[in-house]
Amino acid sequence: MSIDSCYENVIAKLTNQGKIKDISQKLLSLTTNGERVLYVYELLGTLKALPKVTAVHKTENVSSYYRNQGNQVFKNKDDYRALQYYNLALLHAPLKSECYCLALSNRSAVFLSLKKYKECLQDIKEIQTMEYPEKLKDKMLKRQTTCEEYFAKENEFIHESNDETTQKILKLEGPRDPRFPCASTKLEVVFSEEMGRHVIAREDIKVGEILVQEDPYFTLLLKSQFLFSCSYCLSRDLNLLPCTKCCLSLYCSEECRKKAWVEYHAVECYLMATLVQMDFTKLELLALRTVIKARNDHSDWEGLLDTIKEAERNMNNEYRGHVKVDGEWVYDSQYYPSIHTLASNIEKRSISDIFQKAVTAAVFLHFLITNTDFLKPDNKSQEEAVLNCVAGTLLLHIMTSPTNMHGLSTNIQTWDGNYIEEMSIASAPYAYHSLLNHSCAPNVVRFSKLRTGQMTLYALRPIKKGMQLFDNYGSHHALQDRQSRQEALRFQYKFTCLCEACVNNWPTYLQMTRCRNVPANILRTKDKILDADAIDELQKGDQGTALKLYKPLCELIEALEPYAPCGELADCQESVKQCLTILRGLVPYGYSKIVQWDAVPKVK
């Protein structure tokens, strides 16, 4: 049963009983998120609508099933699908069992086929630390010899480029604001009744400048990437290690496995299969993990309750979301108050929307109560406070997630060798990036670095001192007409956009014509820099071309700004974004071959 079908079932029962109006009125009368969720929780219990958690344990049968699937596709030279099946076999294998060794052995064969010699050796060395079947020894020694011969010939491992120019483009070099440590001192956070908290420029900013470099509160890996990335740090290290208990989380190192366990996975672990099986959205799962991590950031419940009280005391002053560090106020995503105080827009939500979100919160609460000891208080007198806290913060973050959380993505290679398709990898809470308001013609752009959760903000248009920084929430004038954008923004973000593109009804890219007012010398420069060959090289993900074109393109955008909107400017902006995508990391074609698997396997 999915969470959507759970909700639909509840609505159907309440409709049949004629209780929808009474429940709506009751919800409207409640004043706190905790009261709303506990009321819905009791209601779901009465309706017998609370789902059960399905336990999934490591078994040799399931591991063997996935290993055999991997063997079939490996014989057909489908290495990337084989890699996923062998990772599934590893996840489901009892630790250090023969199935575990066989999964690692088969994975090492894939690495050898892919010419990933370092990874092949690493899996072989891991197998050799265990009591592995005698039948594997000859194969292991043969693979090991092949890898060692390769390295003897090459005499070095292959490392990622640390090109100085690339690092300069990717790293925030200038001084940072001590109060907002992820942000440049060129920025200032201000407040107005019309705009709420937002960010303005303290001085003139040029196109291409790095303005913010922020690490998230945590990252949430998407299901499509479970078999390719570390569930904690998003590393794409191929020698992934399974969680010792569940069958759904892989880690790049023992360090990441331990950190995940301490921060949230000890609570999520037993629930993971059910959370995936029930198709909770990434926004809902972000909310659950936020609540778990918030508690585990503190030594006890009293500490979290005190943190929340102080954060809520500061909701209406300039220190909203701040904490005191060494006596100074700091706003930083590593501290829970910055996430707790993000806008929920509850006053703009319909009663049906609040009810639906409260159902999700109540189901999460039920899972935590019946399958974990997460709500265990420090002492008996805390029981009610802890229950209210968890219920309330679950609903709070289910409401803050849709308007404040950010996706991490990159481009993946298509069958013809071009990197023109976007691939989503994860989602995460970023407190500072959430302060940026939206424009359908943004002057900044966000990029996440592949293999990490780090988010970097670049200037995409020249920004004058005193101007506001505007991000884009997904509705861009070059791609959608004004009506479509307005409807999408009202639905998800609860506001009517009044950006320059909406007020002046800017055309979409396909409606733009070559601007007649642009000086001929600028057009000549643009055509010379961004010719057909350059565009082709960017589409093929060529790093040298990206490095060569980045600065000239930024200068062209500066020169073309007075003529916005125009096709020439849009071309240069998109090419700059393509340069940054290349430099921040691309994913080869093989990783688009996603295999189908079930969180609760049907194999017996």
TORKOL-796763 format. One record per residue (C-alpha): x, y, z. Coordinates in steps of 0.25 Angstrom, whole numbers, plus 5000, padded with zeros to 4 digits. Layout:
<fivos>
FIVO    xx    yy    zz
FIVO     X     Y     Z
...
</fivos>
This chain:
<fivos>
FIVO    xx    yy    zz
FIVO  5000  5000  5000
FIVO  5005  5014  4996
FIVO  5004  5026  5005
FIVO  4995  5032  4994
FIVO  4985  5020  4995
FIVO  4986  5021  5010
FIVO  4981  5035  5009
FIVO  4970  5032  4998
FIVO  4965  5020  5007
FIVO  4964  5030  5019
FIVO  4956  5040  5011
FIVO  4947  5029  5005
FIVO  4943  5024  5019
FIVO  4941  5038  5025
FIVO  4932  5042  5013
FIVO  4924  5030  5015
FIVO  4922  5033  5029
FIVO  4919  5048  5026
FIVO  4930  5053  5035
FIVO  4938  5061  5025
FIVO  4932  5075  5029
FIVO  4933  5072  5044
FIVO  4948  5068  5043
FIVO  4951  5080  5035
FIVO  4945  5089  5046
FIVO  4952  5082  5057
FIVO  4965  5083  5049
FIVO  4963  5098  5047
FIVO  4960  5100  5062
FIVO  4974  5094  5066
FIVO  4985  5103  5068
FIVO  4998  5095  5068
FIVO  5004  5085  5058
FIVO  5005  5075  5069
FIVO  4991  5076  5073
FIVO  4987  5074  5058
FIVO  4996  5062  5056
FIVO  4991  5055  5069
FIVO  4977  5057  5065
FIVO  4979  5051  5052
FIVO  4987  5040  5058
FIVO  4975  5036  5067
FIVO  4966  5037  5055
FIVO  4974  5028  5047
FIVO  4975  5018  5058
FIVO  4959  5018  5060
FIVO  4958  5016  5045
FIVO  4968  5005  5046
FIVO  4976  5012  5034
FIVO  4990  5012  5040
FIVO  4999  5003  5032
FIVO  5009  4993  5037
FIVO  5024  4992  5035
FIVO  5029  4981  5027
FIVO  5042  4975  5032
FIVO  5052  4971  5021
FIVO  5064  4963  5026
FIVO  5077  4959  5019
FIVO  5075  4945  5013
FIVO  5083  4936  5004
FIVO  5072  4933  4995
FIVO  5069  4947  4991
FIVO  5084  4950  4990
FIVO  5086  4938  4981
FIVO  5074  4943  4972
FIVO  5080  4956  4970
FIVO  5094  4950  4967
FIVO  5088  4941  4957
FIVO  5081  4953  4950
FIVO  5094  4960  4950
FIVO  5101  4947  4944
FIVO  5091  4947  4932
FIVO  5093  4962  4928
FIVO  5108  4961  4931
FIVO  5109  4950  4920
FIVO  5102  4959  4911
FIVO  5113  4970  4914
FIVO  5103  4979  4921
FIVO  5113  4983  4932
FIVO  5105  4994  4938
FIVO  5093  4986  4940
FIVO  5101  4975  4945
FIVO  5108  4984  4955
FIVO  5094  4988  4961
FIVO  5090  4974  4962
FIVO  5103  4970  4969
FIVO  5101  4982  4979
FIVO  5087  4977  4982
FIVO  5093  4963  4984
FIVO  5103  4969  4994
FIVO  5092  4977  5001
FIVO  5083  4964  5003
FIVO  5095  4955  5007
FIVO  5097  4952  5022
FIVO  5110  4958  5026
FIVO  5122  4951  5023
FIVO  5114  4939  5017
FIVO  5118  4931  5005
FIVO  5107  4939  4997
FIVO  5114  4952  5002
FIVO  5127  4947  4997
FIVO  5121  4943  4983
FIVO  5114  4956  4982
FIVO  5128  4964  4984
FIVO  5135  4954  4975
FIVO  5125  4956  4963
FIVO  5126  4971  4965
FIVO  5141  4971  4964
FIVO  5139  4964  4951
FIVO  5130  4975  4946
FIVO  5141  4985  4950
FIVO  5151  4977  4942
FIVO  5142  4978  4930
FIVO  5140  4993  4932
FIVO  5155  4994  4934
FIVO  5153  4999  4948
FIVO  5166  4993  4953
FIVO  5167  5000  4966
FIVO  5153  4996  4969
FIVO  5155  4982  4965
FIVO  5167  4981  4974
FIVO  5160  4987  4986
FIVO  5148  4977  4985
FIVO  5158  4966  4984
FIVO  5166  4970  4996
FIVO  5152  4971  5004
FIVO  5149  4957  5000
FIVO  5163  4952  5005
FIVO  5160  4958  5019
FIVO  5149  4947  5020
FIVO  5147  4932  5020
FIVO  5144  4931  5005
FIVO  5140  4919  4997
FIVO  5152  4911  4991
FIVO  5146  4912  4977
FIVO  5148  4927  4977
FIVO  5163  4926  4980
FIVO  5168  4924  4966
FIVO  5159  4934  4960
FIVO  5163  4944  4970
FIVO  5178  4942  4968
FIVO  5176  4943  4953
FIVO  5169  4957  4954
FIVO  5178  4962  4964
FIVO  5190  4959  4955
FIVO  5183  4966  4943
FIVO  5181  4978  4952
FIVO  5195  4978  4957
FIVO  5201  4977  4944
FIVO  5193  4988  4939
FIVO  5198  4997  4950
FIVO  5213  4993  4948
FIVO  5212  4997  4934
FIVO  5204  5010  4937
FIVO  5212  5012  4950
FIVO  5201  5021  4956
FIVO  5187  5022  4959
FIVO  5178  5031  4951
FIVO  5174  5043  4959
FIVO  5164  5054  4957
FIVO  5170  5067  4951
FIVO  5173  5077  4961
FIVO  5175  5088  4950
FIVO  5177  5101  4957
FIVO  5168  5108  4947
FIVO  5156  5098  4950
FIVO  5158  5100  4965
FIVO  5157  5115  4964
FIVO  5144  5114  4956
FIVO  5138  5104  4967
FIVO  5143  5110  4980
FIVO  5138  5122  4988
FIVO  5152  5129  4990
FIVO  5148  5143  4996
FIVO  5145  5146  5010
FIVO  5132  5140  5017
FIVO  5122  5147  5025
FIVO  5125  5142  5040
FIVO  5110  5142  5043
FIVO  5106  5135  5030
FIVO  5119  5126  5028
FIVO  5115  5120  5015
FIVO  5113  5133  5008
FIVO  5122  5144  5003
FIVO  5124  5157  5010
FIVO  5118  5163  4997
FIVO  5104  5159  5001
FIVO  5095  5164  5012
FIVO  5082  5157  5018
FIVO  5071  5167  5020
FIVO  5056  5167  5023
FIVO  5044  5174  5018
FIVO  5029  5171  5020
FIVO  5027  5170  5005
FIVO  5039  5160  5002
FIVO  5041  5154  5016
FIVO  5056  5150  5018
FIVO  5064  5152  5005
FIVO  5078  5154  5000
FIVO  5084  5167  4994
FIVO  5097  5171  4989
FIVO  5106  5180  4997
FIVO  5114  5183  4985
FIVO  5114  5181  4970
FIVO  5115  5167  4966
FIVO  5120  5161  4953
FIVO  5115  5150  4945
FIVO  5122  5137  4949
FIVO  5126  5141  4963
FIVO  5123  5130  4974
FIVO  5115  5136  4985
FIVO  5111  5124  4994
FIVO  5117  5111  4996
FIVO  5108  5103  5006
FIVO  5108  5089  5011
FIVO  5094  5083  5015
FIVO  5088  5079  5028
FIVO  5088  5065  5022
FIVO  5086  5059  5008
FIVO  5075  5049  5004
FIVO  5079  5040  4993
FIVO  5068  5037  4983
FIVO  5064  5022  4981
FIVO  5069  5022  4966
FIVO  5083  5025  4972
FIVO  5083  5015  4983
FIVO  5092  5005  4976
FIVO  5102  5015  4971
FIVO  5105  5025  4982
FIVO  5108  5026  4997
FIVO  5095  5028  5004
FIVO  5102  5038  5014
FIVO  5112  5046  5006
FIVO  5108  5044  4992
FIVO  5121  5039  4988
FIVO  5121  5031  4975
FIVO  5132  5022  4980
FIVO  5129  5008  4973
FIVO  5134  5000  4985
FIVO  5121  5002  4993
FIVO  5119  4995  5006
FIVO  5105  4990  5011
FIVO  5098  4994  5024
FIVO  5100  4983  5033
FIVO  5085  4982  5036
FIVO  5076  4987  5025
FIVO  5076  4983  5010
FIVO  5075  4998  5005
FIVO  5087  5006  5009
FIVO  5101  5006  5003
FIVO  5113  5014  5008
FIVO  5127  5018  5002
FIVO  5134  5015  5015
FIVO  5132  5010  5030
FIVO  5133  5025  5034
FIVO  5121  5029  5026
FIVO  5113  5016  5030
FIVO  5116  5020  5045
FIVO  5112  5035  5043
FIVO  5099  5031  5036
FIVO  5096  5021  5047
FIVO  5098  5032  5058
FIVO  5091  5043  5051
FIVO  5078  5036  5046
FIVO  5080  5022  5041
FIVO  5079  5015  5054
FIVO  5064  5020  5054
FIVO  5061  5019  5039
FIVO  5068  5005  5037
FIVO  5057  4996  5041
FIVO  5047  5005  5034
FIVO  5054  5007  5021
FIVO  5048  4996  5013
FIVO  5034  5001  5016
FIVO  5037  5015  5014
FIVO  5042  5012  5000
FIVO  5031  5002  4997
FIVO  5020  5012  5001
FIVO  5025  5022  4991
FIVO  5027  5034  5001
FIVO  5032  5046  4993
FIVO  5046  5051  4995
FIVO  5039  5063  5001
FIVO  5032  5055  5012
FIVO  5045  5046  5014
FIVO  5053  5059  5016
FIVO  5043  5063  5027
FIVO  5045  5050  5034
FIVO  5060  5050  5034
FIVO  5060  5065  5038
FIVO  5053  5061  5051
FIVO  5062  5049  5054
FIVO  5075  5057  5052
FIVO  5070  5069  5060
FIVO  5068  5059  5072
FIVO  5081  5052  5070
FIVO  5089  5066  5069
FIVO  5085  5067  5084
FIVO  5090  5058  5095
FIVO  5076  5057  5100
FIVO  5061  5062  5098
FIVO  5063  5073  5108
FIVO  5074  5079  5099
FIVO  5065  5079  5086
FIVO  5053  5084  5093
FIVO  5061  5096  5099
FIVO  5067  5098  5085
FIVO  5053  5099  5079
FIVO  5048  5108  5089
FIVO  5060  5118  5087
FIVO  5058  5117  5072
FIVO  5043  5120  5073
FIVO  5046  5132  5082
FIVO  5055  5138  5071
FIVO  5044  5135  5060
FIVO  5041  5150  5058
FIVO  5054  5157  5060
FIVO  5067  5158  5052
FIVO  5073  5145  5059
FIVO  5063  5136  5053
FIVO  5069  5122  5051
FIVO  5082  5127  5058
FIVO  5090  5120  5069
FIVO  5101  5126  5078
FIVO  5114  5120  5075
FIVO  5126  5125  5084
FIVO  5117  5137  5088
FIVO  5113  5141  5074
FIVO  5100  5139  5066
FIVO  5102  5130  5054
FIVO  5093  5125  5043
FIVO  5098  5112  5038
FIVO  5092  5099  5032
FIVO  5099  5090  5041
FIVO  5090  5095  5053
FIVO  5076  5091  5054
FIVO  5070  5105  5057
FIVO  5073  5109  5043
FIVO  5064  5098  5037
FIVO  5054  5099  5048
FIVO  5050  5113  5045
FIVO  5049  5112  5030
FIVO  5035  5117  5025
FIVO  5024  5106  5025
FIVO  5013  5115  5018
FIVO  5003  5109  5027
FIVO  4994  5121  5027
FIVO  4993  5120  5012
FIVO  4990  5105  5012
FIVO  4976  5099  5009
FIVO  4970  5090  5020
FIVO  4970  5078  5011
FIVO  4985  5081  5008
FIVO  4988  5082  5023
FIVO  4980  5069  5026
FIVO  4987  5061  5015
FIVO  5001  5065  5021
FIVO  4996  5062  5035
FIVO  4992  5048  5030
FIVO  5006  5046  5025
FIVO  5012  5052  5039
FIVO  5003  5042  5046
FIVO  5007  5030  5039
FIVO  5022  5034  5041
FIVO  5018  5036  5056
FIVO  5012  5022  5056
FIVO  5024  5016  5050
FIVO  5033  5023  5060
FIVO  5025  5019  5072
FIVO  5022  5004  5069
FIVO  5035  5000  5062
FIVO  5046  5009  5069
FIVO  5050  5014  5083
FIVO  5052  5028  5076
FIVO  5041  5035  5085
FIVO  5047  5029  5098
FIVO  5048  5041  5107
FIVO  5059  5045  5117
FIVO  5049  5043  5128
FIVO  5034  5040  5130
FIVO  5030  5055  5132
FIVO  5035  5057  5118
FIVO  5026  5047  5110
FIVO  5015  5057  5106
FIVO  5025  5068  5102
FIVO  5033  5058  5094
FIVO  5021  5053  5087
FIVO  5016  5067  5084
FIVO  5030  5071  5079
FIVO  5031  5059  5069
FIVO  5017  5060  5064
FIVO  5018  5075  5062
FIVO  5032  5076  5055
FIVO  5028  5064  5046
FIVO  5017  5073  5041
FIVO  5025  5085  5041
FIVO  5036  5080  5032
FIVO  5026  5073  5023
FIVO  5021  5087  5020
FIVO  5034  5094  5019
FIVO  5040  5083  5010
FIVO  5033  5087  4997
FIVO  5037  5101  4998
FIVO  5051  5101  5004
FIVO  5058  5088  5000
FIVO  5067  5087  4988
FIVO  5070  5076  4978
FIVO  5084  5072  4974
FIVO  5086  5068  4960
FIVO  5096  5067  4949
FIVO  5096  5063  4934
FIVO  5097  5049  4929
FIVO  5102  5044  4915
FIVO  5092  5040  4905
FIVO  5093  5029  4895
FIVO  5100  5038  4885
FIVO  5111  5043  4894
FIVO  5104  5056  4898
FIVO  5102  5061  4912
FIVO  5089  5068  4910
FIVO  5080  5061  4920
FIVO  5079  5065  4934
FIVO  5079  5054  4945
FIVO  5074  5056  4959
FIVO  5083  5050  4970
FIVO  5078  5055  4984
FIVO  5071  5065  4991
FIVO  5075  5073  5004
FIVO  5072  5085  5013
FIVO  5081  5097  5011
FIVO  5077  5109  5020
FIVO  5084  5120  5013
FIVO  5080  5116  4999
FIVO  5065  5116  5005
FIVO  5066  5131  5007
FIVO  5067  5134  4992
FIVO  5054  5139  4986
FIVO  5049  5134  4972
FIVO  5050  5141  4959
FIVO  5046  5135  4945
FIVO  5058  5142  4940
FIVO  5068  5139  4951
FIVO  5081  5146  4953
FIVO  5088  5135  4961
FIVO  5089  5120  4958
FIVO  5092  5108  4967
FIVO  5101  5096  4965
FIVO  5103  5084  4973
FIVO  5117  5077  4972
FIVO  5116  5062  4968
FIVO  5120  5053  4979
FIVO  5117  5063  4990
FIVO  5105  5070  4995
FIVO  5112  5084  4994
FIVO  5103  5095  4987
FIVO  5110  5107  4981
FIVO  5103  5119  4976
FIVO  5108  5127  4964
FIVO  5104  5141  4958
FIVO  5097  5138  4945
FIVO  5095  5153  4942
FIVO  5102  5166  4947
FIVO  5096  5170  4960
FIVO  5098  5184  4965
FIVO  5100  5189  4979
FIVO  5086  5188  4987
FIVO  5080  5179  4976
FIVO  5073  5166  4981
FIVO  5078  5153  4978
FIVO  5068  5144  4971
FIVO  5068  5129  4969
FIVO  5059  5121  4960
FIVO  5050  5111  4966
FIVO  5048  5103  4953
FIVO  5038  5112  4946
FIVO  5047  5120  4935
FIVO  5042  5130  4925
FIVO  5051  5123  4914
FIVO  5044  5110  4916
FIVO  5029  5113  4920
FIVO  5019  5124  4917
FIVO  5015  5134  4928
FIVO  5001  5127  4931
FIVO  5008  5113  4933
FIVO  5019  5119  4942
FIVO  5009  5126  4950
FIVO  5000  5114  4952
FIVO  5012  5105  4956
FIVO  5017  5115  4966
FIVO  5004  5118  4972
FIVO  5002  5103  4974
FIVO  5015  5099  4980
FIVO  5020  5112  4986
FIVO  5008  5120  4990
FIVO  5011  5133  4983
FIVO  5008  5141  4971
FIVO  5021  5144  4963
FIVO  5024  5159  4960
FIVO  5038  5158  4954
FIVO  5042  5166  4942
FIVO  5039  5154  4933
FIVO  5025  5153  4938
FIVO  5021  5168  4939
FIVO  5027  5170  4925
FIVO  5022  5157  4919
FIVO  5036  5153  4914
FIVO  5036  5143  4902
FIVO  5040  5128  4903
FIVO  5053  5125  4896
FIVO  5046  5119  4884
FIVO  5039  5132  4882
FIVO  5051  5141  4883
FIVO  5057  5147  4871
FIVO  5071  5152  4868
FIVO  5072  5165  4875
FIVO  5074  5177  4865
FIVO  5079  5186  4876
FIVO  5092  5178  4880
FIVO  5104  5185  4874
FIVO  5111  5177  4863
FIVO  5124  5175  4870
FIVO  5117  5168  4882
FIVO  5109  5159  4872
FIVO  5122  5156  4864
FIVO  5129  5152  4877
FIVO  5118  5144  4882
FIVO  5117  5136  4868
FIVO  5132  5134  4869
FIVO  5133  5129  4883
FIVO  5120  5121  4883
FIVO  5121  5115  4869
FIVO  5116  5101  4865
FIVO  5128  5094  4869
FIVO  5129  5100  4883
FIVO  5114  5096  4885
FIVO  5117  5082  4880
FIVO  5129  5081  4890
FIVO  5121  5086  4901
FIVO  5110  5076  4898
FIVO  5120  5065  4899
FIVO  5125  5069  4912
FIVO  5139  5074  4908
FIVO  5145  5080  4920
FIVO  5156  5087  4912
FIVO  5145  5095  4905
FIVO  5138  5098  4917
FIVO  5150  5104  4924
FIVO  5153  5112  4911
FIVO  5139  5118  4909
FIVO  5135  5121  4923
FIVO  5141  5134  4925
FIVO  5139  5140  4911
FIVO  5124  5135  4912
FIVO  5123  5142  4926
FIVO  5128  5155  4919
FIVO  5118  5154  4908
FIVO  5107  5152  4917
FIVO  5111  5165  4924
FIVO  5111  5172  4910
FIVO  5098  5166  4906
FIVO  5090  5170  4919
FIVO  5085  5183  4914
FIVO  5078  5176  4903
FIVO  5070  5165  4911
FIVO  5062  5158  4908
FIVO  5069  5153  4895
FIVO  5073  5140  4889
FIVO  5088  5143  4889
FIVO  5088  5146  4904
FIVO  5080  5133  4906
FIVO  5090  5125  4898
FIVO  5101  5130  4906
FIVO  5095  5128  4919
FIVO  5091  5114  4916
FIVO  5106  5111  4911
FIVO  5111  5117  4924
FIVO  5102  5107  4932
FIVO  5107  5096  4923
FIVO  5121  5099  4926
FIVO  5119  5099  4941
FIVO  5111  5086  4939
FIVO  5123  5080  4932
FIVO  5133  5085  4943
FIVO  5125  5080  4954
FIVO  5124  5066  4949
FIVO  5117  5058  4939
FIVO  5111  5043  4939
FIVO  5114  5034  4928
FIVO  5104  5027  4919
FIVO  5104  5013  4926
FIVO  5098  5019  4939
FIVO  5085  5022  4932
FIVO  5082  5007  4931
FIVO  5074  5006  4944
FIVO  5070  4992  4948
FIVO  5056  4990  4954
FIVO  5056  4984  4968
FIVO  5047  4984  4980
FIVO  5049  4989  4994
FIVO  5041  4977  4999
FIVO  5046  4965  4990
FIVO  5036  4955  4985
FIVO  5047  4945  4985
FIVO  5045  4934  4996
</fivos>
